[in-house]
Amino acid sequence: MAAARTPQGATRAGGTKGSRLGGGSGRFGGSVRAVGRALHFPVTGAARGIRKATHAHGAGESGLGKLIELHAVNGAGDLMITIALASTVFFSVPTDEARGRVALYLAITMAPFTVLAPVIGPLLDKLPHGRRAAMAGSMLARALLALIIAGAVATGSLELYPAALGVLVASKAYGVVRSAVVPRLLPPRFSLVKANSRVTLGGLLATGAAAPIGAGLHAIGPRWPLYGAFVLYIWGTFLSFTLAPKVDSAKGEDVALLAADEDHLHGPHRQSAKRPGLRTVGIAVTHALGANAALRWLSGFLTFFLAFLLREHPLTGQSAAVSLGLVAVSAGAGNALGTAVGAWLRSRAPEIIIVTVLAIVLGAAITAAIFFGAFLVACLTATTGFCLALAKLSLDALIQRDVPESVRTSAFARSETMLQMAWVLGGAIGIVMPLNGTAGLCLAAAVLALGWATTSRGLLSSARHGGAAKPRVA
């Protein structure tokens, strides 16, 4: 029995010893894991918080959350490109030379872009089954073009301009496809306005978060923001393929015509308008599109006009960089607030909202032109951002309400192309405009007044009748 007890005791002793060693090892391992969790928590905690926000209210189940994340990556990448190009084309030379450079940049990139932009939507209409591949292709193309621009920045090569044009075209293609994808990913009891506002707000927040990172990369070297853009676009390429497969479905879709009704059709569609499946978009949508075009024109105009004006004549008591920063922050804050308010308003009286915000911006432009000053300029940019977001969300609501589902994605794609062209036109005029604040804002007010006069009557009439004045073509 003693012999029997001895091994048992030895076993117990060994077990106790092993237990002590194991306990020490466990305590050490636990400490290491605790330190690891503490170090990783800021990243993993933030990632979980972002994922929870983007996937809330059914967005995760429908696939909308993935699109919000993809759009955030897209916005951050575009900002990195913007920082790199601004430092190369705008800030690196005196004002007069910068105007020439930017004019050359617009002539080489924006002029062909205005020709290509109307073609992008119809081309993508013919590829409804490859939307995920189209978005991934846009991301991959911009990643490669970012590397080309980085080389051009280092050598001063003219490759910068065609590469920048390629980035614009690829970005436009992404925007058109995204507009067509959102209606396919709506969660239950989710309006299109709320979905678009959530996607847009995700992009705005990502842009704001990426701004200091881009500035820090630029401090290392002018090419580093482009390397950052490359990484983001590669990430976006993979994210594109994680979208729900249903975004590639074109079941029940047709092509939308941007005419108020069948009496306003021109060209080959005049005789074929009554074919089944071919519909017009309604008078409220066309007037809302005109009002949004006026606001988008103003956005492009202020972007370039104020950039040069404030560089030459900074706001009182501020440097040129600070002045531009204040204006940019005001516009971004206004846009974010407008997007949030639009999501709260949802689709309530969209015609009235568009007429109202256009009148508000018109009043702000007239006031800033008469009493030109730092505070009023900042107020104008914030008001423009706020009203632009509300007007675009109201246009989305009208398209959802008045355009049949079979042509809704096509209507989004074509309307976005037209709005982008309006922005380009405004930017081109902002470049050639003399650097006189009062004169520039008077021109802006005149364009807004024309937009308001030509669209408000039709929108108010549509609001009184509760929709399109005439039935759509069947």
C-alpha positions in Angstrom: 0.0 0.0 0.0 2.9 2.3 0.7 4.3 1.4 -2.7 0.9 2.2 -4.1 0.7 5.4 -2.2 4.1 6.6 -3.2 3.5 6.9 -6.9 0.1 8.4 -6.1 1.8 10.9 -3.9 4.5 11.5 -6.4 1.8 12.0 -9.0 0.1 14.5 -6.7 3.3 16.3 -6.0 4.1 16.4 -9.6 0.6 17.5 -10.3 0.9 20.2 -7.7 4.2 21.4 -9.1 2.8 21.3 -12.6 -0.2 23.1 -11.5 1.9 25.9 -9.9 4.0 26.2 -13.1 0.8 26.1 -15.2 -0.7 28.7 -13.0 2.3 31.0 -13.4 2.3 30.5 -17.1 -1.5 31.1 -17.2 -1.1 34.3 -15.2 1.7 35.5 -17.6 -0.3 34.5 -20.6 -3.3 36.3 -19.3 -1.3 39.4 -18.7 0.0 39.2 -22.3 -3.5 38.8 -23.6 -4.7 41.7 -21.5 -2.0 44.0 -22.9 -2.8 42.8 -26.4 -6.5 43.5 -25.9 -5.6 47.0 -24.5 -3.5 47.7 -27.5 -5.9 46.4 -30.1 -9.1 47.9 -28.5 -8.8 51.4 -30.1 -8.7 49.7 -33.5 -11.1 46.8 -32.9 -13.4 48.9 -30.8 -13.7 51.6 -33.4 -14.1 49.0 -36.2 -17.0 47.3 -34.2 -18.6 50.7 -33.6 -18.4 51.6 -37.3 -19.8 48.2 -38.3 -22.6 48.5 -35.8 -23.5 52.0 -37.1 -23.4 51.1 -40.8 -25.3 47.8 -40.3 -28.1 49.3 -38.1 -31.8 49.1 -38.8 -31.5 46.2 -41.2 -28.8 47.7 -43.4 -26.5 44.8 -42.6 -29.0 42.2 -43.7 -30.0 44.0 -46.9 -26.4 44.7 -47.9 -26.6 48.5 -47.6 -24.0 48.5 -44.8 -21.4 47.1 -47.1 -22.2 49.8 -49.6 -21.8 52.5 -46.9 -18.4 51.2 -46.0 -17.4 51.0 -49.7 -18.5 54.6 -50.2 -16.5 55.7 -47.2 -13.4 54.1 -48.6 -14.1 55.8 -51.9 -14.5 59.2 -50.3 -11.3 58.9 -48.3 -9.4 57.8 -51.5 -10.7 60.7 -53.5 -9.7 63.1 -50.8 -6.1 61.8 -50.9 -6.0 62.5 -54.7 -7.5 66.0 -54.1 -4.8 66.8 -51.5 -2.0 65.7 -53.8 -3.4 67.5 -56.9 -4.1 70.7 -54.9 -0.6 70.9 -53.6 0.9 70.3 -57.0 -1.3 72.4 -59.3 -2.6 75.1 -56.9 -0.4 75.8 -53.8 3.1 75.3 -55.3 3.2 78.4 -57.5 2.1 82.1 -57.4 -1.5 82.9 -57.8 -1.3 84.1 -61.5 0.6 81.0 -62.5 -1.7 78.8 -60.4 -4.7 80.2 -62.4 -3.0 79.2 -65.6 -2.2 75.8 -64.3 -5.7 75.1 -63.0 -7.1 76.4 -66.3 -4.8 74.0 -68.2 -5.9 71.3 -65.8 -9.5 72.0 -66.5 -9.0 72.2 -70.2 -7.1 68.9 -70.4 -9.3 67.0 -67.9 -12.7 68.6 -67.4 -13.3 69.4 -71.1 -13.0 65.8 -72.3 -14.8 64.8 -69.1 -17.9 66.8 -70.1 -17.9 64.9 -73.4 -17.4 61.5 -71.7 -19.8 62.0 -68.7 -23.0 61.8 -70.7 -21.7 58.6 -72.3 -20.9 56.8 -69.0 -24.4 56.4 -67.8 -25.8 54.8 -71.0 -22.8 52.5 -71.3 -23.3 51.3 -67.8 -27.0 50.8 -68.5 -25.9 48.1 -70.9 -23.9 46.3 -68.2 -26.5 45.9 -65.4 -25.2 42.4 -64.6 -21.7 43.5 -63.8 -22.2 46.4 -61.4 -19.9 44.9 -58.7 -17.2 44.3 -61.3 -17.7 47.9 -62.6 -17.3 49.4 -59.1 -14.2 47.2 -58.5 -12.8 48.2 -61.9 -13.3 51.9 -61.0 -11.4 51.4 -57.8 -8.6 49.4 -59.4 -8.2 51.9 -62.2 -7.9 54.8 -59.8 -5.4 52.8 -57.7 -3.1 52.4 -60.7 -3.6 56.0 -61.8 -2.7 57.2 -58.3 0.7 55.5 -58.8 1.1 57.2 -62.3 0.3 60.6 -60.7 2.8 60.0 -58.0 5.5 59.5 -60.6 4.4 62.6 -62.5 4.5 64.6 -59.3 8.1 63.6 -58.7 9.3 64.2 -62.3 6.9 67.1 -63.3 5.7 65.0 -66.2 2.7 65.9 -68.2 1.3 62.4 -67.5 -0.4 64.0 -64.5 -3.1 65.5 -66.7 -4.3 62.4 -68.6 -4.0 60.4 -65.4 -6.1 63.0 -63.5 -8.7 62.8 -66.3 -8.7 59.0 -65.9 -9.4 59.4 -62.2 -12.3 61.7 -62.9 -13.9 59.4 -65.4 -13.4 56.4 -63.1 -14.8 58.3 -60.1 -17.8 59.3 -62.2 -18.4 55.7 -63.3 -18.4 54.7 -59.6 -20.9 57.4 -58.8 -23.3 56.4 -61.6 -23.1 52.7 -60.6 -23.6 53.6 -56.9 -26.7 55.5 -57.7 -28.1 52.5 -59.6 -27.1 50.1 -56.8 -28.8 51.8 -53.8 -32.4 51.0 -54.8 -31.4 47.3 -54.9 -30.2 47.3 -51.3 -33.0 49.0 -49.4 -33.8 47.4 -46.0 -37.5 46.8 -45.2 -39.4 50.1 -44.4 -36.4 52.1 -45.6 -37.0 55.0 -47.9 -34.6 55.7 -50.7 -33.9 59.2 -49.3 -32.9 57.7 -45.9 -30.6 55.1 -47.7 -29.0 57.7 -49.8 -28.5 60.1 -46.9 -26.9 57.3 -44.9 -24.5 56.5 -47.7 -23.6 60.1 -48.3 -23.1 60.8 -44.6 -20.8 57.8 -44.4 -18.7 59.3 -47.2 -18.6 62.7 -45.6 -17.5 61.4 -42.3 -14.8 59.3 -43.9 -13.6 62.4 -45.8 -13.4 64.4 -42.6 -11.5 61.6 -40.9 -9.1 61.2 -43.8 -8.3 64.9 -44.1 -5.7 65.1 -41.2 -4.3 61.8 -42.3 -3.8 63.1 -45.8 -2.2 66.3 -44.5 0.2 64.3 -42.4 1.1 62.1 -45.4 1.7 65.3 -47.4 4.0 66.6 -44.7 6.2 63.5 -45.3 6.3 64.1 -49.1 4.0 65.3 -51.9 3.6 61.7 -53.3 2.6 60.1 -50.0 -1.1 61.0 -50.2 -1.2 59.2 -53.5 0.3 56.1 -52.0 -2.4 56.4 -49.3 -5.0 56.6 -52.1 -3.5 53.5 -53.8 -4.0 51.5 -50.6 -7.5 52.7 -50.1 -8.6 52.0 -53.7 -7.1 48.5 -53.5 -9.1 48.0 -50.4 -12.2 49.3 -52.2 -11.6 46.9 -55.1 -11.9 43.9 -52.7 -14.9 45.5 -50.9 -16.8 45.9 -54.1 -17.0 42.1 -54.5 -18.4 41.7 -51.0 -21.6 43.5 -52.0 -24.7 41.4 -52.2 -25.1 39.6 -55.5 -28.5 41.1 -56.1 -26.9 44.4 -57.1 -26.0 42.7 -60.4 -29.6 41.8 -61.0 -31.4 43.9 -63.7 -34.8 42.1 -63.4 -37.6 44.4 -64.4 -35.4 47.3 -65.3 -35.7 49.5 -68.4 -34.3 52.8 -69.6 -35.5 56.2 -68.3 -36.0 59.2 -70.6 -35.3 62.6 -69.1 -38.4 64.3 -70.5 -41.3 65.7 -68.6 -43.9 63.7 -70.6 -44.5 62.1 -74.0 -45.2 65.5 -75.7 -41.6 66.7 -74.9 -39.8 63.7 -76.4 -37.4 64.4 -79.2 -35.4 62.3 -81.6 -35.8 58.6 -82.2 -37.9 58.2 -79.0 -40.7 60.4 -80.3 -42.4 57.6 -82.3 -41.5 54.8 -79.9 -42.5 56.4 -76.6 -45.6 54.2 -76.4 -43.8 50.9 -76.5 -44.3 48.9 -73.3 -41.6 49.5 -70.7 -40.4 52.8 -72.0 -41.4 55.7 -69.7 -40.8 59.3 -69.0 -39.8 60.6 -65.6 -42.4 63.1 -64.9 -42.6 66.9 -64.7 -41.7 67.2 -61.0 -38.5 65.2 -61.5 -37.3 67.3 -64.5 -37.9 70.6 -62.6 -36.3 69.2 -59.5 -33.3 68.2 -61.7 -33.1 71.7 -63.1 -33.1 73.2 -59.6 -30.4 70.8 -58.5 -28.3 71.6 -61.5 -28.4 75.3 -60.5 -27.2 74.4 -57.0 -24.5 72.1 -58.4 -23.4 74.8 -60.7 -23.0 77.1 -57.7 -21.0 74.5 -55.8 -18.5 74.2 -58.7 -18.3 77.9 -59.1 -17.7 78.6 -55.5 -15.1 75.9 -55.3 -12.8 77.4 -57.8 -13.7 81.1 -57.5 -13.3 81.3 -53.8 -10.1 79.2 -53.9 -8.4 81.9 -56.0 -10.1 84.8 -54.4 -9.2 83.8 -50.9 -5.7 83.0 -51.8 -5.2 86.5 -53.2 -7.4 88.2 -50.7 -7.6 86.2 -47.5 -10.4 86.6 -44.9 -9.7 89.5 -42.5 -6.9 88.6 -40.1 -6.3 85.2 -41.5 -3.8 83.6 -43.8 -4.8 82.2 -47.2 -4.5 78.6 -46.0 -6.7 79.3 -42.9 -9.2 81.2 -45.0 -9.6 78.3 -47.4 -9.7 75.8 -44.5 -12.6 77.8 -42.9 -14.6 77.9 -46.1 -14.0 74.1 -46.7 -15.0 73.2 -43.2 -18.1 75.4 -43.4 -19.2 73.7 -46.7 -18.5 70.2 -45.3 -20.4 70.9 -42.1 -23.3 72.3 -43.9 -23.4 69.3 -46.3 -23.3 66.9 -43.4 -26.1 68.7 -41.5 -28.2 68.9 -44.6 -27.8 65.1 -45.1 -28.8 64.5 -41.5 -31.8 66.8 -41.8 -32.8 65.2 -45.1 -32.8 61.7 -43.5 -35.0 63.1 -40.7 -37.5 64.8 -43.1 -37.5 61.7 -45.4 -39.8 62.3 -48.3 -42.1 65.0 -46.9 -43.1 67.6 -49.5 -39.9 67.3 -51.7 -41.1 69.9 -54.2 -41.6 72.5 -51.4 -38.2 71.6 -49.9 -36.4 72.2 -53.2 -38.1 75.5 -53.9 -37.4 76.7 -50.3 -33.7 75.8 -50.2 -33.1 77.3 -53.6 -34.7 80.6 -52.4 -32.6 80.4 -49.2 -29.3 80.0 -51.1 -30.4 82.8 -53.4 -31.0 85.1 -50.4 -27.6 84.1 -48.9 -25.8 84.8 -52.2 -27.5 88.3 -52.6 -26.6 89.1 -49.0 -23.0 88.0 -49.3 -22.7 90.0 -52.6 -24.0 93.2 -51.0 -22.2 92.9 -47.7 -19.1 91.0 -48.8 -17.1 89.8 -45.8 -15.5 86.8 -44.0 -18.5 85.8 -42.0 -21.0 86.0 -44.8 -18.7 84.1 -47.2 -18.5 81.3 -44.6 -22.3 81.4 -44.1 -22.8 81.2 -47.9 -20.6 78.1 -48.3 -22.3 76.4 -45.3 -25.8 77.3 -46.6 -24.8 76.0 -50.1 -23.6 72.7 -48.6 -26.7 72.4 -46.4 -29.2 73.2 -49.2 -27.4 71.2 -51.8 -27.7 68.1 -49.7 -31.4 68.7 -49.0 -32.2 69.4 -52.6 -30.4 66.2 -53.8 -32.2 64.0 -51.3 -35.5 65.6 -52.3 -34.7 64.8 -55.9 -34.1 61.2 -54.9 -37.5 61.2 -53.2 -39.2 62.5 -56.3 -37.5 59.8 -58.4 -38.6 57.2 -56.0 -42.2 58.5 -56.0 -42.8 59.4 -59.6 -40.5 57.1 -61.6 -41.6 53.5 -62.1 -39.3 51.0 -60.5 -38.4 49.4 -63.9 -36.6 52.6 -65.0 -35.6 54.0 -61.6 -32.0 53.0 -61.6 -31.5 54.4 -65.1 -33.1 57.7 -64.0 -30.6 58.0 -61.1 -27.6 57.3 -63.3 -28.6 59.8 -66.0 -29.6 62.6 -63.5 -26.3 62.2 -61.7 -24.4 62.6 -65.0 -26.3 65.9 -65.7 -25.6 67.2 -62.3 -21.9 66.5 -62.7 -21.8 68.4 -65.9 -23.4 71.4 -64.2 -20.7 71.3 -61.5 -18.0 71.3 -64.2 -19.5 74.2 -66.0 -19.7 76.2 -62.7 -16.0 75.4 -62.0 -14.9 76.5 -65.4 -16.7 79.9 -65.0 -15.2 80.2 -61.6 -11.7 79.9 -63.1 -12.1 82.7 -65.6 -14.1 85.1 -63.4 -12.1 88.2 -62.2 -11.1 88.1 -58.6 -13.8 90.5 -57.4 -15.9 89.1 -54.6 -19.0 91.2 -55.1 -19.0 90.7 -58.9 -18.5 86.9 -58.5 -21.3 86.5 -56.0 -23.6 88.7 -58.1 -23.1 86.4 -61.0 -23.9 83.4 -58.7 -27.1 85.1 -57.5 -28.2 85.7 -61.1 -27.7 82.1 -62.0 -29.6 81.0 -58.9 -32.4 83.4 -59.6 -32.7 82.0 -63.2 -32.8 78.5 -61.8 -35.5 79.4 -59.2 -37.6 81.3 -61.8 -37.6 78.4 -64.3 -38.3 75.6 -61.8 -40.3 76.9 -58.9 -43.7 77.2 -60.7 -43.6 73.7 -62.0 -42.5 72.3 -58.6 -45.2 74.2 -56.8 -47.8 73.0 -59.3 -46.7 69.5 -58.9 -46.9 69.8 -55.1 -50.5 71.1 -55.3 -51.5 68.2 -57.5 -49.6 65.7 -55.4 -47.4 64.4 -58.2 -46.8 64.5 -61.9 -49.4 66.7 -63.7 -49.7 64.2 -66.5 -49.8 60.4 -66.4 -46.6 58.6 -67.4 -46.4 56.8 -70.7 -47.3 53.1 -70.4 
